[in-house]
Amino acid sequence: MQLFKFFEIALVVLTLGSGLVLLADRLFWKKHRQATATLVDEEPVVVDWARSFFPVLAIVLVVRSFIAEPYRIPSSSMMPNLLIGDFILVNKFSYGLRLPITNDKFIPTWDPERGDVVVFKPPHEPDQNWIKRIIGLPGDRIGFHGNTLYINGQAMQYELKGQYVGAGPGADMTGKSLLIEQLPGRSHTVLEDANFAHPLGQGDWVVPEGEYFVMGDNRDNSEDSRFWTQTSFLPDHLLRGKAFVIWLNCQDWFCKGSFDASRIGTRIQ
C-alpha cells in the first residue's frame, strides 16, 4: 500500500509542477521569447513536455481523487466476498469529497451505512490502506461473543450455507463454515470456524460519535476493530471511500499467476 501513497504524492507534484510551468510560460516566458525571437517562437523542452502531460495528469488526478480509485486485495480478511488478487474500484465521493494526500473532507455528501465495505487508513497504520465492512455506527453498542455478533443487545441471525471451498491463494480457507449474516436491513456472507472463537476478539464496545466499528468477513482471519489496541474505532476522517465493484482478478499486478475472468464486474455487497 505504500506504493499508492508514493503514486498519490508524485501525481499531485507532477500535476502542480506542469501546471505552474504552463502558467509561467503564459505570463512571462512566452512574451520574452516573442520579444527576442528572430525567426520562430520555439518553446523550451520543459514547456513542451508540460503542455503534453498536464491535461493527462490533471484528468487522472481528478478521477483518482474525487471519482474512483483502484485497489488490489492483498489478504484473505474479506473472504468469501473479496478474494486475494481482486482488483476493486472505490467510490471516492460516497462519503464526501476529500483533498488528495491529506484526505481532508471539504464537501460532505453521504454518511456511511451499516454493511458498507470501505477502504480506509487504520488509526495505528496511517500510511496504509485497509478494507473492512462497517458493522457499528456512531452510538451503537457492539458485542462479539463466541462467533455471534450483537448490535444494540440484539444477536444477529445466521444461516448456514455449507462448507466453503477455496481456490488459488484462498485454498487454505477450505472447510470453513459459509454463513449468511443478517445485519439490520442488509445481509452478507461470512466465513467462520465453528469450532474456534478467537479469545482476544471477544468483548463489548460503544461506538463514539464520528467513528465506526469495522470487521472483516473472514471472522477468524481479520485484524479489525476487535483487535486494535490504541483504539477500537475508525474515525470518519480516515475513510477513503466505498468499494463497489471488482474489475479484475489476478494473483499479482501483472497477471503472471492465476486469472479468474468470472470475478470481473462483480458488485461488492
N, C-alpha and C positions, 0 to 999 in steps of 0.2 A: 504494500500500500504506500510505501514511501515514494515509489515511482510516480504515483498520482500527485503527491504533494509537489515533487520537483517539476512535473509537467505543468501543473497549475501556475506555479510561480514563473516558470520560463515563458508560458503563454502570455501572461499578463505583462511581463517585462518586454517581450518582443513586440507585442501589440502597441504598448505605450511608446516604446522606442521608435518604431517605424512611423507611428502617427506624429511624433514630435519632429522627426526628420522631415516629413512632408510639410508640416506646418512651418518649420524654419525655412524650408526652401521657398514656400509661397510668400512668406513675409520679407525675407532678406536675400537669400542666395540667388534666387531667380532674377531679381531686379539687378543685382550686381553683375551677374553673367550677361544680361541683356545690355547693360551699360558699357561693358568692356569687350563684348564679343565682336569679332571682325567678320566672321562668316556664319557660323551655326551656333545656336544656343544649345550646346551639348551638355546633358545632365551628368553630374558625377555618378559614379557607380553606386554609391550608397543611397543616393536619391532614387535611382532606377530600381534598385532592389526593394526599397521601401514602398515605392509605387506598385510594385508587383505583388508583394507579400501582405501589405497592410489589409486589403479587403478580405483576403482569405483568413488571416489571423483574427480579424475583428469578428467575422461570422462565426468562426469556431469558438471564440471566447464567449460570445453572446449565447450561442446554443448550449455550450457546456455549462455555463454559469447560471443561466436562467430558464432553460427549457428541458434538456435531458442530458444525462451524463452516463457513460458506460462503466460498468464494474465487472470484475470476474470473481466468482465464488471460489475461495481457496480452501474451505474446510467443510466438514460434514455437519456443522451445527444446525443447519436449517433443513436437513433431510427429514422427511422424504420429498419436501416441496421444492427445495433448491439443492442441486447436486454439485459436487466438486467439478469444476470446469464449465458450469453455466456462465454465460456472459449475459448480463442483465442491463436494462435501461432503468434509470432512476428519474422520476419526475421532479425537477428542481423547483417548481413553483407551487407544489402541493401545500407546503407549509409556510409560504412566504418567500419573496424574492430576497436573496442574500448576496452580499458582496463576495467576490472571489477572494481567496486566501484567508481573510478574516472570518468569513461566514456570518457576518453581522446582518441581521434582518433589517431591511429598510422599507419594504412594503409587505404588510401582512396579507395573507389570503385565507386559508382554512386551517382549522385545528386538526391534529392527528386524531384518528378514531381507533377504538379498541379493535385489534386484529390486523391493523396495517403492518405491512412488512417494510421496515425503514432502514436506511443507511445512515450512520451517524459516526461521530468521533467519540469514543468512550472516554469518560472523565479521567481515567487513570492512564490512557494511552492516546493523548490528544493528537498525535501525529499519524494515527492510523484511521482507517475506515472499517467499521464493522457493520454487520447486518443481523437484525433480530426482528421479532414480532412484538408489537406493543400489546401488553396484557393489562397493565394498570394505568388508569388515567388519574389526573390530579384529584386527590380526596379519596380515592379507592382504598379499601383495606384488602390487601392481597395475602393469601396464605398458600403454602405448599407443604403438604404433609403426606408422607408415603409417596405415591405417584399421582396424587389428586390435587388439582388446583382449586382454590377457593377465592371467590370475589365477593367482597362485602358480606361474608359469612355464608355464602351460598356455594355448595360444592358443584363443580362443573360435571356434566354428564358425558360419558364416554361410550362409544360404540366400537366394539372390536371388529376389525375388517379381516383379520388373519395375520399370518406371519409375513414380514417384509422380506423380499428377495432383492438384494442389491446387485449391482453390476459395476465393472470397472473399478475406479478408486473407492466406490462406496460398497464394495462387496463384503467388507467386514461388518456391515450392519445387517447382513442376512440373519434372519432368525429373531429379530426384534419384533415386538408386537406393534402392528399398524392399527392405530385407532383414530376415530373422528372425535375431536374435542368440540363440544358445543359451548362456544363463548356466547355471551348475551348478544343476540342479533346476528351472529356470524359463526360459522363452523369451519374447521380446517383439520387436516390430518397431522398427527404427531407420531413419533417413534418412542417406545419405552421398553425397558427390560422389566417384565412383570415380576421378576424375582430379585430386583435390585432397586434400592432407593438411596441415592447419594446422601450420606449423613450430614454433609455440610450444606446441602441445598434445601434444608428444611427450615421453616420459620414463618413469621408473620411480619408484614410491613404496611405502613400507611404512607401513601404516595403524597409528597408535598405539592403545593401549588407550583405550576410552571415546570413540572418534571413528570417522568413516566417510568413505569416498571416494564422491562423488556425481557423476553425469554426466547430461546431457540426452540424450534420444533423438534429437534432431536434431544429430548429432555435429559438423557444421560451423557450427552457429549456436547455440552454447550456452556461456555463461560459467559454467563449472563448476570442479570441483576441479583440473582440468588447468591452469587459467589463474590461479587465485588466487595472489597473491604473498605475503601475510602468512602464510598457512598454506594447505596444500592439502587440509585435512581439516575435516569438520563435527563439532564436539563434540556429544555426546549432549544436553547441557543446552539446545541451541539448536533442538532438534526441536519442532515444533508438533503434528504428527500425521500420520496416514497417509491419503492421498487414496483414496477408494473408489468414488465414483460421480459421473457427470455428471448434473445435474438440469435444465440449461437451456443453450442455446447462442444467444447474441445478440452482435452486433458491439459493442454498448455496454450500459451498465447499464439503459437504458430501452428496449432493443429497437427503437431507431429505424432501425437498419441491418439487416443480414442476420439471418435466424432459421432455424435448422435443427432441426426437430422430431425428426428421426431420431436426434439425439445424446442425447435425453432418456432417462435410465435406463441409459445405457451404463456398465458396470462398468470401473473403471480397473485394468488388469493390467500 
